[in-house]
Each structure stands twice: as C-alpha cells, then as structure tokens.
Amino acid sequence: MVVFKNGIKITSIDSFFSITPSNSVDLANETIAIYVGTPGDLRIDDVNGNTVTFSNLANGIFHPIQAKKVYVTGTSATNIIGGY
C-alpha cells in the first residue's frame, strides 16, 4: 500500500515471506524491508543489480533494504523475513 502524507510517499509492508539465502536464485518478490531475527552480515543484490554486504545488522527490527537476492555466501544473519 502506498500512502501520501504532506506530499511524501509512505510505503507500508503488506506481505511477508521467509528468505532462504541462495547464491543462484532471486527472491520470489523484491523486498522493501528485511527483518533479521539473529544478528549478522547480510549480502544482497539490490533492485538495481548492485551487490552489497551490510555488516553486523541488528536483530529484531525491519531494515529498509530493497533487495532482489540474498546470498548464502557472505550472509551470517539468520531468521530472515522479507516484506513487500
């Protein structure tokens, strides 16, 4: 859902899915946020195709990360949930 408040686009998360990191398979849906249940590193391809590693992500919160792939290599965070 997209909502505008004072001319600013605010996006809420409508759907969630469990993420299983993979070096070869893209996510079923591109994320607008990623939840990390156990802290660690997260290596992703963003929606523009850039590969980025986020080091030492905190657990228990949604991070505003738009991703199309989460790699198993370079990812130590676990219990990962995607929101879109």
C-alpha positions in Angstrom: 0.0 0.0 0.0 1.2 3.5 -0.8 0.0 6.5 1.2 0.9 10.1 0.7 1.2 12.4 3.7 2.0 16.1 3.1 3.2 15.1 -0.3 5.6 12.4 1.0 5.3 8.9 -0.3 4.9 6.4 2.6 5.0 2.7 1.8 3.7 0.1 4.2 4.5 -3.6 4.2 1.5 -5.6 3.0 3.0 -9.1 2.7 5.9 -11.1 4.2 7.9 -14.2 3.3 10.7 -16.2 4.8 14.0 -15.7 3.0 16.3 -18.7 2.3 19.6 -17.2 1.2 20.9 -18.6 -2.2 23.8 -17.8 -4.5 21.8 -18.6 -7.6 18.1 -17.9 -7.0 16.5 -14.5 -6.9 13.8 -13.8 -4.3 10.2 -14.5 -5.3 9.4 -10.9 -4.5 11.7 -7.8 -4.3 11.7 -6.5 -0.8 11.1 -3.1 0.6 12.3 -4.1 4.0 14.2 -7.1 5.6 13.8 -8.3 9.1 16.8 -10.1 10.7 15.9 -12.4 13.6 19.6 -13.2 14.5 22.2 -10.5 14.0 25.0 -10.8 11.5 26.0 -9.8 8.0 23.7 -9.7 5.0 24.9 -9.9 1.4 22.3 -8.9 -1.2 21.7 -7.8 -4.7 19.7 -4.5 -4.6 17.0 -3.8 -7.1 19.5 -2.1 -9.4 21.7 -5.2 -9.5 24.4 -3.9 -7.2 25.9 -6.4 -4.8 26.2 -5.0 -1.2 27.2 -6.5 2.1 25.6 -5.0 5.2 27.9 -5.8 8.2 26.6 -6.6 11.7 22.9 -5.9 11.1 20.9 -5.6 14.4 18.2 -8.1 15.1 14.6 -7.6 16.0 13.9 -4.8 13.5 13.0 -4.3 9.9 15.8 -2.7 7.8 14.7 -0.6 4.8 16.5 -2.7 2.3 15.2 -3.2 -1.3 16.7 -6.5 -2.4 16.1 -9.0 -5.2 18.6 -11.6 -3.9 20.1 -12.6 -0.6 23.3 -14.6 -0.9 24.2 -17.6 1.3 27.9 -16.7 0.8 28.6 -13.6 2.9 25.4 -13.8 5.0 25.7 -14.8 8.6 22.4 -13.3 9.8 19.5 -15.8 10.2 15.8 -16.0 10.6 15.4 -13.5 7.7 12.0 -12.3 6.6 11.3 -10.1 3.6 8.5 -7.6 3.4 7.0 -6.2 0.2 
